[in-house]
């Protein structure tokens, strides 16, 4: 079993695409505000009618 030796741990879903600079900005904001936990909400991309009907409900 491996142990994590870091002040920060990031969990991200396999299907998530992160925009350039997002992680850097999130880390900076966390340090500046002295937060212990920061949770980001993704922008949902819907490509068809079925996704438009289901995904926004899941995100709530």
CHARMM-style PDB file with segment names, atoms N, HN, CA, C and O in Angstrom:
ATOM      1  N   UNK     1       0.833  -1.180   0.000  1.00  0.00      PROA
ATOM      2  CA  UNK     1       0.000   0.000   0.000  1.00  0.00      PROA
ATOM      3  C   UNK     1       0.883   1.250   0.000  1.00  0.00      PROA
ATOM      4  O   UNK     1       1.822   1.351   0.789  1.00  0.00      PROA
ATOM      5  N   UNK     2       0.580   2.191  -0.877  1.00  0.00      PROA
ATOM      6  HN  UNK     2      -0.183   2.109  -1.518  1.00  0.00      PROA
ATOM      7  CA  UNK     2       1.350   3.432  -0.950  1.00  0.00      PROA
ATOM      8  C   UNK     2       0.687   4.504  -0.086  1.00  0.00      PROA
ATOM      9  O   UNK     2      -0.535   4.547   0.052  1.00  0.00      PROA
ATOM     10  N   UNK     3       1.512   5.356   0.482  1.00  0.00      PROA
ATOM     11  HN  UNK     3       2.505   5.322   0.370  1.00  0.00      PROA
ATOM     12  CA  UNK     3       1.036   6.460   1.299  1.00  0.00      PROA
ATOM     13  C   UNK     3       1.251   7.766   0.545  1.00  0.00      PROA
ATOM     14  O   UNK     3       2.227   7.913  -0.191  1.00  0.00      PROA
ATOM     15  N   UNK     4       0.349   8.698   0.728  1.00  0.00      PROA
ATOM     16  HN  UNK     4      -0.444   8.579   1.325  1.00  0.00      PROA
ATOM     17  CA  UNK     4       0.449  10.008   0.104  1.00  0.00      PROA
ATOM     18  C   UNK     4       1.133  10.958   1.075  1.00  0.00      PROA
ATOM     19  O   UNK     4       0.709  11.097   2.222  1.00  0.00      PROA
ATOM     20  N   UNK     5       2.182  11.604   0.617  1.00  0.00      PROA
ATOM     21  HN  UNK     5       2.527  11.491  -0.315  1.00  0.00      PROA
ATOM     22  CA  UNK     5       2.897  12.596   1.418  1.00  0.00      PROA
ATOM     23  C   UNK     5       2.779  13.946   0.724  1.00  0.00      PROA
ATOM     24  O   UNK     5       3.708  14.394   0.053  1.00  0.00      PROA
ATOM     25  N   UNK     6       1.628  14.587   0.893  1.00  0.00      PROA
ATOM     26  HN  UNK     6       0.874  14.223   1.438  1.00  0.00      PROA
ATOM     27  CA  UNK     6       1.369  15.854   0.225  1.00  0.00      PROA
ATOM     28  C   UNK     6       0.361  16.645   1.044  1.00  0.00      PROA
ATOM     29  O   UNK     6      -0.419  16.072   1.805  1.00  0.00      PROA
ATOM     30  N   UNK     7       0.380  17.950   0.886  1.00  0.00      PROA
ATOM     31  HN  UNK     7       1.014  18.415   0.268  1.00  0.00      PROA
ATOM     32  CA  UNK     7      -0.620  18.785   1.533  1.00  0.00      PROA
ATOM     33  C   UNK     7      -1.928  18.757   0.764  1.00  0.00      PROA
ATOM     34  O   UNK     7      -2.981  19.066   1.323  1.00  0.00      PROA
ATOM     35  N   UNK     8      -1.878  18.392  -0.510  1.00  0.00      PROA
ATOM     36  HN  UNK     8      -1.023  18.141  -0.964  1.00  0.00      PROA
ATOM     37  CA  UNK     8      -3.055  18.443  -1.384  1.00  0.00      PROA
ATOM     38  C   UNK     8      -3.288  17.098  -2.049  1.00  0.00      PROA
ATOM     39  O   UNK     8      -2.352  16.424  -2.479  1.00  0.00      PROA
ATOM     40  N   UNK     9      -4.554  16.725  -2.124  1.00  0.00      PROA
ATOM     41  HN  UNK     9      -5.314  17.272  -1.776  1.00  0.00      PROA
ATOM     42  CA  UNK     9      -4.962  15.536  -2.853  1.00  0.00      PROA
ATOM     43  C   UNK     9      -6.112  15.943  -3.766  1.00  0.00      PROA
ATOM     44  O   UNK     9      -7.042  16.623  -3.331  1.00  0.00      PROA
ATOM     45  N   UNK    10      -6.053  15.530  -5.027  1.00  0.00      PROA
ATOM     46  HN  UNK    10      -5.298  14.978  -5.380  1.00  0.00      PROA
ATOM     47  CA  UNK    10      -7.099  15.875  -5.982  1.00  0.00      PROA
ATOM     48  C   UNK    10      -7.762  14.602  -6.484  1.00  0.00      PROA
ATOM     49  O   UNK    10      -7.091  13.654  -6.892  1.00  0.00      PROA
ATOM     50  N   UNK    11      -9.073  14.596  -6.449  1.00  0.00      PROA
ATOM     51  HN  UNK    11      -9.619  15.367  -6.118  1.00  0.00      PROA
ATOM     52  CA  UNK    11      -9.853  13.507  -7.009  1.00  0.00      PROA
ATOM     53  C   UNK    11     -10.586  14.062  -8.222  1.00  0.00      PROA
ATOM     54  O   UNK    11     -11.186  15.135  -8.151  1.00  0.00      PROA
ATOM     55  N   UNK    12     -10.540  13.341  -9.325  1.00  0.00      PROA
ATOM     56  HN  UNK    12     -10.053  12.470  -9.382  1.00  0.00      PROA
ATOM     57  CA  UNK    12     -11.203  13.789 -10.542  1.00  0.00      PROA
ATOM     58  C   UNK    12     -11.754  12.573 -11.277  1.00  0.00      PROA
ATOM     59  O   UNK    12     -11.111  11.524 -11.322  1.00  0.00      PROA
ATOM     60  N   UNK    13     -12.915  12.713 -11.839  1.00  0.00      PROA
ATOM     61  HN  UNK    13     -13.437  13.565 -11.803  1.00  0.00      PROA
ATOM     62  CA  UNK    13     -13.564  11.634 -12.570  1.00  0.00      PROA
ATOM     63  C   UNK    13     -12.835  11.394 -13.889  1.00  0.00      PROA
ATOM     64  O   UNK    13     -12.293  12.329 -14.479  1.00  0.00      PROA
ATOM     65  N   UNK    14     -12.822  10.167 -14.345  1.00  0.00      PROA
ATOM     66  HN  UNK    14     -13.263   9.408 -13.866  1.00  0.00      PROA
ATOM     67  CA  UNK    14     -12.079   9.800 -15.556  1.00  0.00      PROA
ATOM     68  C   UNK    14     -12.573  10.520 -16.807  1.00  0.00      PROA
ATOM     69  O   UNK    14     -11.777  10.785 -17.709  1.00  0.00      PROA
ATOM     70  N   UNK    15     -13.851  10.840 -16.885  1.00  0.00      PROA
ATOM     71  HN  UNK    15     -14.497  10.625 -16.153  1.00  0.00      PROA
ATOM     72  CA  UNK    15     -14.395  11.460 -18.090  1.00  0.00      PROA
ATOM     73  C   UNK    15     -14.355  12.981 -18.094  1.00  0.00      PROA
ATOM     74  O   UNK    15     -14.868  13.604 -19.023  1.00  0.00      PROA
ATOM     75  N   UNK    16     -13.765  13.583 -17.089  1.00  0.00      PROA
ATOM     76  HN  UNK    16     -13.348  13.076 -16.334  1.00  0.00      PROA
ATOM     77  CA  UNK    16     -13.745  15.039 -16.977  1.00  0.00      PROA
ATOM     78  C   UNK    16     -12.578  15.626 -17.768  1.00  0.00      PROA
ATOM     79  O   UNK    16     -11.448  15.148 -17.673  1.00  0.00      PROA
ATOM     80  N   UNK    17     -12.864  16.665 -18.549  1.00  0.00      PROA
ATOM     81  HN  UNK    17     -13.782  17.054 -18.626  1.00  0.00      PROA
ATOM     82  CA  UNK    17     -11.821  17.409 -19.249  1.00  0.00      PROA
ATOM     83  C   UNK    17     -11.639  18.733 -18.521  1.00  0.00      PROA
ATOM     84  O   UNK    17     -12.587  19.502 -18.364  1.00  0.00      PROA
ATOM     85  N   UNK    18     -10.433  18.989 -18.085  1.00  0.00      PROA
ATOM     86  HN  UNK    18      -9.662  18.365 -18.213  1.00  0.00      PROA
ATOM     87  CA  UNK    18     -10.137  20.192 -17.304  1.00  0.00      PROA
ATOM     88  C   UNK    18      -9.537  21.253 -18.218  1.00  0.00      PROA
ATOM     89  O   UNK    18      -8.585  20.987 -18.952  1.00  0.00      PROA
ATOM     90  N   UNK    19     -10.098  22.450 -18.169  1.00  0.00      PROA
ATOM     91  HN  UNK    19     -10.871  22.666 -17.573  1.00  0.00      PROA
ATOM     92  CA  UNK    19      -9.586  23.566 -18.971  1.00  0.00      PROA
ATOM     93  C   UNK    19      -8.206  23.983 -18.477  1.00  0.00      PROA
ATOM     94  O   UNK    19      -7.857  23.780 -17.315  1.00  0.00      PROA
ATOM     95  N   UNK    20      -7.447  24.558 -19.366  1.00  0.00      PROA
ATOM     96  HN  UNK    20      -7.731  24.724 -20.311  1.00  0.00      PROA
ATOM     97  CA  UNK    20      -6.105  25.016 -19.051  1.00  0.00      PROA
ATOM     98  C   UNK    20      -6.127  26.014 -17.888  1.00  0.00      PROA
ATOM     99  O   UNK    20      -6.875  26.991 -17.918  1.00  0.00      PROA
ATOM    100  N   UNK    21      -5.325  25.768 -16.892  1.00  0.00      PROA
ATOM    101  HN  UNK    21      -4.718  24.974 -16.868  1.00  0.00      PROA
ATOM    102  CA  UNK    21      -5.199  26.682 -15.757  1.00  0.00      PROA
ATOM    103  C   UNK    21      -6.206  26.460 -14.636  1.00  0.00      PROA
ATOM    104  O   UNK    21      -6.110  27.110 -13.594  1.00  0.00      PROA
ATOM    105  N   UNK    22      -7.163  25.565 -14.819  1.00  0.00      PROA
ATOM    106  HN  UNK    22      -7.241  25.038 -15.665  1.00  0.00      PROA
ATOM    107  CA  UNK    22      -8.199  25.356 -13.810  1.00  0.00      PROA
ATOM    108  C   UNK    22      -7.624  24.862 -12.488  1.00  0.00      PROA
ATOM    109  O   UNK    22      -7.957  25.391 -11.429  1.00  0.00      PROA
ATOM    110  N   UNK    23      -6.779  23.870 -12.545  1.00  0.00      PROA
ATOM    111  HN  UNK    23      -6.507  23.440 -13.406  1.00  0.00      PROA
ATOM    112  CA  UNK    23      -6.206  23.310 -11.317  1.00  0.00      PROA
ATOM    113  C   UNK    23      -5.318  24.339 -10.620  1.00  0.00      PROA
ATOM    114  O   UNK    23      -5.344  24.458  -9.395  1.00  0.00      PROA
ATOM    115  N   UNK    24      -4.544  25.071 -11.392  1.00  0.00      PROA
ATOM    116  HN  UNK    24      -4.523  24.974 -12.387  1.00  0.00      PROA
ATOM    117  CA  UNK    24      -3.678  26.115 -10.829  1.00  0.00      PROA
ATOM    118  C   UNK    24      -4.514  27.186 -10.126  1.00  0.00      PROA
ATOM    119  O   UNK    24      -4.177  27.607  -9.019  1.00  0.00      PROA
ATOM    120  N   UNK    25      -5.602  27.628 -10.762  1.00  0.00      PROA
ATOM    121  HN  UNK    25      -5.876  27.286 -11.661  1.00  0.00      PROA
ATOM    122  CA  UNK    25      -6.467  28.648 -10.156  1.00  0.00      PROA
ATOM    123  C   UNK    25      -7.156  28.117  -8.903  1.00  0.00      PROA
ATOM    124  O   UNK    25      -7.297  28.840  -7.917  1.00  0.00      PROA
ATOM    125  N   UNK    26      -7.585  26.859  -8.938  1.00  0.00      PROA
ATOM    126  HN  UNK    26      -7.470  26.272  -9.739  1.00  0.00      PROA
ATOM    127  CA  UNK    26      -8.253  26.266  -7.780  1.00  0.00      PROA
ATOM    128  C   UNK    26      -7.299  26.155  -6.599  1.00  0.00      PROA
ATOM    129  O   UNK    26      -7.674  26.455  -5.466  1.00  0.00      PROA
ATOM    130  N   UNK    27      -6.083  25.731  -6.854  1.00  0.00      PROA
ATOM    131  HN  UNK    27      -5.778  25.487  -7.775  1.00  0.00      PROA
ATOM    132  CA  UNK    27      -5.084  25.627  -5.796  1.00  0.00      PROA
ATOM    133  C   UNK    27      -4.751  27.002  -5.229  1.00  0.00      PROA
ATOM    134  O   UNK    27      -4.666  27.170  -4.013  1.00  0.00      PROA
ATOM    135  N   UNK    28      -4.563  27.982  -6.104  1.00  0.00      PROA
ATOM    136  HN  UNK    28      -4.633  27.846  -7.092  1.00  0.00      PROA
ATOM    137  CA  UNK    28      -4.274  29.350  -5.665  1.00  0.00      PROA
ATOM    138  C   UNK    28      -5.408  29.887  -4.792  1.00  0.00      PROA
ATOM    139  O   UNK    28      -5.158  30.473  -3.738  1.00  0.00      PROA
ATOM    140  N   UNK    29      -6.644  29.690  -5.227  1.00  0.00      PROA
ATOM    141  HN  UNK    29      -6.847  29.215  -6.083  1.00  0.00      PROA
ATOM    142  CA  UNK    29      -7.801  30.169  -4.463  1.00  0.00      PROA
ATOM    143  C   UNK    29      -7.871  29.486  -3.102  1.00  0.00      PROA
ATOM    144  O   UNK    29      -8.176  30.131  -2.099  1.00  0.00      PROA
ATOM    145  N   UNK    30      -7.596  28.205  -3.061  1.00  0.00      PROA
ATOM    146  HN  UNK    30      -7.349  27.681  -3.875  1.00  0.00      PROA
ATOM    147  CA  UNK    30      -7.617  27.460  -1.799  1.00  0.00      PROA
ATOM    148  C   UNK    30      -6.586  27.997  -0.818  1.00  0.00      PROA
ATOM    149  O   UNK    30      -6.873  28.160   0.368  1.00  0.00      PROA
ATOM    150  N   UNK    31      -5.391  28.272  -1.314  1.00  0.00      PROA
ATOM    151  HN  UNK    31      -5.157  28.140  -2.277  1.00  0.00      PROA
ATOM    152  CA  UNK    31      -4.320  28.800  -0.462  1.00  0.00      PROA
ATOM    153  C   UNK    31      -4.663  30.206   0.021  1.00  0.00      PROA
ATOM    154  O   UNK    31      -4.495  30.520   1.199  1.00  0.00      PROA
ATOM    155  N   UNK    32      -5.141  31.046  -0.885  1.00  0.00      PROA
ATOM    156  HN  UNK    32      -5.278  30.791  -1.842  1.00  0.00      PROA
ATOM    157  CA  UNK    32      -5.475  32.434  -0.538  1.00  0.00      PROA
ATOM    158  C   UNK    32      -6.584  32.516   0.498  1.00  0.00      PROA
ATOM    159  O   UNK    32      -6.538  33.359   1.394  1.00  0.00      PROA
ATOM    160  N   UNK    33      -7.582  31.645   0.379  1.00  0.00      PROA
ATOM    161  HN  UNK    33      -7.620  30.961  -0.349  1.00  0.00      PROA
ATOM    162  CA  UNK    33      -8.728  31.697   1.291  1.00  0.00      PROA
ATOM    163  C   UNK    33      -8.555  30.790   2.502  1.00  0.00      PROA
ATOM    164  O   UNK    33      -9.396  30.794   3.400  1.00  0.00      PROA
ATOM    165  N   UNK    34      -7.484  30.017   2.539  1.00  0.00      PROA
ATOM    166  HN  UNK    34      -6.801  30.014   1.809  1.00  0.00      PROA
ATOM    167  CA  UNK    34      -7.220  29.138   3.670  1.00  0.00      PROA
ATOM    168  C   UNK    34      -8.257  28.034   3.835  1.00  0.00      PROA
ATOM    169  O   UNK    34      -8.589  27.654   4.958  1.00  0.00      PROA
ATOM    170  N   UNK    35      -8.762  27.526   2.734  1.00  0.00      PROA
ATOM    171  HN  UNK    35      -8.492  27.835   1.822  1.00  0.00      PROA
ATOM    172  CA  UNK    35      -9.789  26.489   2.820  1.00  0.00      PROA
ATOM    173  C   UNK    35      -9.166  25.105   2.987  1.00  0.00      PROA
ATOM    174  O   UNK    35      -8.028  24.872   2.578  1.00  0.00      PROA
ATOM    175  N   UNK    36      -9.912  24.206   3.583  1.00  0.00      PROA
ATOM    176  HN  UNK    36     -10.836  24.396   3.915  1.00  0.00      PROA
ATOM    177  CA  UNK    36      -9.468  22.828   3.762  1.00  0.00      PROA
ATOM    178  C   UNK    36     -10.008  21.916   2.664  1.00  0.00      PROA
ATOM    179  O   UNK    36      -9.420  20.875   2.372  1.00  0.00      PROA
ATOM    180  N   UNK    37     -11.120  22.308   2.060  1.00  0.00      PROA
ATOM    181  HN  UNK    37     -11.598  23.154   2.297  1.00  0.00      PROA
ATOM    182  CA  UNK    37     -11.756  21.499   1.022  1.00  0.00      PROA
ATOM    183  C   UNK    37     -12.335  22.421  -0.034  1.00  0.00      PROA
ATOM    184  O   UNK    37     -13.040  23.376   0.292  1.00  0.00      PROA
ATOM    185  N   UNK    38     -12.045  22.144  -1.281  1.00  0.00      PROA
ATOM    186  HN  UNK    38     -11.472  21.368  -1.545  1.00  0.00      PROA
ATOM    187  CA  UNK    38     -12.597  22.925  -2.389  1.00  0.00      PROA
ATOM    188  C   UNK    38     -13.210  21.952  -3.378  1.00  0.00      PROA
ATOM    189  O   UNK    38     -12.557  21.007  -3.819  1.00  0.00      PROA
ATOM    190  N   UNK    39     -14.449  22.185  -3.718  1.00  0.00      PROA
ATOM    191  HN  UNK    39     -14.980  22.953  -3.360  1.00  0.00      PROA
ATOM    192  CA  UNK    39     -15.155  21.332  -4.660  1.00  0.00      PROA
ATOM    193  C   UNK    39     -15.564  22.179  -5.865  1.00  0.00      PROA
ATOM    194  O   UNK    39     -16.173  23.237  -5.711  1.00  0.00      PROA
ATOM    195  N   UNK    40     -15.227  21.708  -7.051  1.00  0.00      PROA
ATOM    196  HN  UNK    40     -14.732  20.848  -7.176  1.00  0.00      PROA
ATOM    197  CA  UNK    40     -15.558  22.434  -8.281  1.00  0.00      PROA
ATOM    198  C   UNK    40     -16.732  21.760  -8.970  1.00  0.00      PROA
ATOM    199  O   UNK    40     -16.859  20.536  -8.937  1.00  0.00      PROA
ATOM    200  N   UNK    41     -17.576  22.544  -9.584  1.00  0.00      PROA
ATOM    201  HN  UNK    41     -17.473  23.538  -9.611  1.00  0.00      PROA
ATOM    202  CA  UNK    41     -18.709  22.011 -10.344  1.00  0.00      PROA
ATOM    203  C   UNK    41     -18.382  22.099 -11.831  1.00  0.00      PROA
ATOM    204  O   UNK    41     -18.026  23.169 -12.325  1.00  0.00      PROA
ATOM    205  N   UNK    42     -18.499  20.999 -12.536  1.00  0.00      PROA
ATOM    206  HN  UNK    42     -18.788  20.130 -12.135  1.00  0.00      PROA
ATOM    207  CA  UNK    42     -18.151  21.004 -13.961  1.00  0.00      PROA
ATOM    208  C   UNK    42     -19.209  21.673 -14.816  1.00  0.00      PROA
ATOM    209  O   UNK    42     -20.383  21.722 -14.450  1.00  0.00      PROA
ATOM    210  N   UNK    43     -18.784  22.187 -15.953  1.00  0.00      PROA
ATOM    211  HN  UNK    43     -17.830  22.147 -16.251  1.00  0.00      PROA
ATOM    212  CA  UNK    43     -19.704  22.668 -16.976  1.00  0.00      PROA
ATOM    213  C   UNK    43     -20.141  21.430 -17.748  1.00  0.00      PROA
ATOM    214  O   UNK    43     -19.298  20.655 -18.201  1.00  0.00      PROA
ATOM    215  N   UNK    44     -21.421  21.238 -17.900  1.00  0.00      PROA
ATOM    216  HN  UNK    44     -22.106  21.867 -17.532  1.00  0.00      PROA
ATOM    217  CA  UNK    44     -21.929  20.043 -18.565  1.00  0.00      PROA
ATOM    218  C   UNK    44     -22.098  20.314 -20.054  1.00  0.00      PROA
ATOM    219  O   UNK    44     -22.725  21.294 -20.458  1.00  0.00      PROA
ATOM    220  N   UNK    45     -21.526  19.426 -20.860  1.00  0.00      PROA
ATOM    221  HN  UNK    45     -21.017  18.630 -20.533  1.00  0.00      PROA
ATOM    222  CA  UNK    45     -21.628  19.533 -22.309  1.00  0.00      PROA
ATOM    223  C   UNK    45     -22.636  18.497 -22.801  1.00  0.00      PROA
ATOM    224  O   UNK    45     -22.443  17.295 -22.622  1.00  0.00      PROA
ATOM    225  N   UNK    46     -23.691  18.968 -23.409  1.00  0.00      PROA
ATOM    226  HN  UNK    46     -23.848  19.945 -23.554  1.00  0.00      PROA
ATOM    227  CA  UNK    46     -24.730  18.078 -23.932  1.00  0.00      PROA
ATOM    228  C   UNK    46     -24.714  18.152 -25.459  1.00  0.00      PROA
ATOM    229  O   UNK    46     -24.819  19.232 -26.040  1.00  0.00      PROA
ATOM    230  N   UNK    47     -24.582  16.990 -26.098  1.00  0.00      PROA
ATOM    231  HN  UNK    47     -24.497  16.112 -25.626  1.00  0.00      PROA
ATOM    232  CA  UNK    47     -24.497  16.945 -27.556  1.00  0.00      PROA
ATOM    233  C   UNK    47     -25.781  16.483 -28.243  1.00  0.00      PROA
ATOM    234  O   UNK    47     -25.890  16.569 -29.466  1.00  0.00      PROA
ATOM    235  N   UNK    48     -26.749  15.997 -27.474  1.00  0.00      PROA
ATOM    236  HN  UNK    48     -26.661  15.927 -26.481  1.00  0.00      PROA
ATOM    237  CA  UNK    48     -27.993  15.544 -28.088  1.00  0.00      PROA
ATOM    238  C   UNK    48     -29.155  15.802 -27.128  1.00  0.00      PROA
ATOM    239  O   UNK    48     -28.947  16.143 -25.963  1.00  0.00      PROA
ATOM    240  N   UNK    49     -30.366  15.638 -27.625  1.00  0.00      PROA
ATOM    241  HN  UNK    49     -30.536  15.362 -28.571  1.00  0.00      PROA
ATOM    242  CA  UNK    49     -31.566  15.912 -26.844  1.00  0.00      PROA
ATOM    243  C   UNK    49     -31.627  15.064 -25.567  1.00  0.00      PROA
ATOM    244  O   UNK    49     -31.990  15.566 -24.503  1.00  0.00      PROA
ATOM    245  N   UNK    50     -31.277  13.799 -25.676  1.00  0.00      PROA
ATOM    246  HN  UNK    50     -30.983  13.391 -26.541  1.00  0.00      PROA
ATOM    247  CA  UNK    50     -31.315  12.913 -24.508  1.00  0.00      PROA
ATOM    248  C   UNK    50     -30.390  13.411 -23.408  1.00  0.00      PROA
ATOM    249  O   UNK    50     -30.760  13.398 -22.234  1.00  0.00      PROA
ATOM    250  N   UNK    51     -29.199  13.846 -23.774  1.00  0.00      PROA
ATOM    251  HN  UNK    51     -28.898  13.857 -24.728  1.00  0.00      PROA
ATOM    252  CA  UNK    51     -28.270  14.383 -22.769  1.00  0.00      PROA
ATOM    253  C   UNK    51     -28.826  15.658 -22.145  1.00  0.00      PROA
ATOM    254  O   UNK    51     -28.687  15.860 -20.939  1.00  0.00      PROA
ATOM    255  N   UNK    52     -29.455  16.523 -22.945  1.00  0.00      PROA
ATOM    256  HN  UNK    52     -29.568  16.358 -23.925  1.00  0.00      PROA
ATOM    257  CA  UNK    52     -30.042  17.755 -22.417  1.00  0.00      PROA
ATOM    258  C   UNK    52     -31.149  17.450 -21.413  1.00  0.00      PROA
ATOM    259  O   UNK    52     -31.364  18.210 -20.468  1.00  0.00      PROA
ATOM    260  N   UNK    53     -31.849  16.337 -21.619  1.00  0.00      PROA
ATOM    261  HN  UNK    53     -31.674  15.720 -22.386  1.00  0.00      PROA
ATOM    262  CA  UNK    53     -32.957  15.981 -20.732  1.00  0.00      PROA
ATOM    263  C   UNK    53     -32.473  15.333 -19.435  1.00  0.00      PROA
ATOM    264  O   UNK    53     -33.112  15.503 -18.397  1.00  0.00      PROA
ATOM    265  N   UNK    54     -31.366  14.598 -19.467  1.00  0.00      PROA
ATOM    266  HN  UNK    54     -30.846  14.460 -20.310  1.00  0.00      PROA
ATOM    267  CA  UNK    54     -30.938  13.821 -18.316  1.00  0.00      PROA
ATOM    268  C   UNK    54     -29.804  14.472 -17.525  1.00  0.00      PROA
ATOM    269  O   UNK    54     -29.883  14.540 -16.298  1.00  0.00      PROA
ATOM    270  N   UNK    55     -28.764  14.947 -18.181  1.00  0.00      PROA
ATOM    271  HN  UNK    55     -28.700  14.891 -19.178  1.00  0.00      PROA
ATOM    272  CA  UNK    55     -27.564  15.425 -17.476  1.00  0.00      PROA
ATOM    273  C   UNK    55     -27.823  16.601 -16.529  1.00  0.00      PROA
ATOM    274  O   UNK    55     -27.298  16.587 -15.415  1.00  0.00      PROA
ATOM    275  N   UNK    56     -28.596  17.605 -16.910  1.00  0.00      PROA
ATOM    276  HN  UNK    56     -29.021  17.616 -17.814  1.00  0.00      PROA
ATOM    277  CA  UNK    56     -28.813  18.696 -15.937  1.00  0.00      PROA
ATOM    278  C   UNK    56     -29.477  18.208 -14.649  1.00  0.00      PROA
ATOM    279  O   UNK    56     -29.225  18.769 -13.582  1.00  0.00      PROA
ATOM    280  N   UNK    57     -30.315  17.183 -14.725  1.00  0.00      PROA
ATOM    281  HN  UNK    57     -30.520  16.727 -15.591  1.00  0.00      PROA
ATOM    282  CA  UNK    57     -30.954  16.637 -13.538  1.00  0.00      PROA
ATOM    283  C   UNK    57     -29.906  15.958 -12.656  1.00  0.00      PROA
ATOM    284  O   UNK    57     -29.949  16.081 -11.431  1.00  0.00      PROA
ATOM    285  N   UNK    58     -28.969  15.244 -13.276  1.00  0.00      PROA
ATOM    286  HN  UNK    58     -28.934  15.144 -14.271  1.00  0.00      PROA
ATOM    287  CA  UNK    58     -27.931  14.552 -12.540  1.00  0.00      PROA
ATOM    288  C   UNK    58     -27.019  15.548 -11.818  1.00  0.00      PROA
ATOM    289  O   UNK    58     -26.550  15.271 -10.714  1.00  0.00      PROA
ATOM    290  N   UNK    59     -26.771  16.689 -12.429  1.00  0.00      PROA
ATOM    291  HN  UNK    59     -27.152  16.914 -13.326  1.00  0.00      PROA
ATOM    292  CA  UNK    59     -25.835  17.670 -11.886  1.00  0.00      PROA
ATOM    293  C   UNK    59     -26.375  18.438 -10.688  1.00  0.00      PROA
ATOM    294  O   UNK    59     -25.606  19.077  -9.970  1.00  0.00      PROA
ATOM    295  N   UNK    60     -27.662  18.388 -10.464  1.00  0.00      PROA
ATOM    296  HN  UNK    60     -28.287  17.869 -11.047  1.00  0.00      PROA
ATOM    297  CA  UNK    60     -28.270  19.154  -9.376  1.00  0.00      PROA
ATOM    298  C   UNK    60     -28.004  18.505  -8.044  1.00  0.00      PROA
ATOM    299  OT1 UNK    60     -28.441  19.013  -7.011  1.00  0.00      PROA
TER     300      UNK     60
END
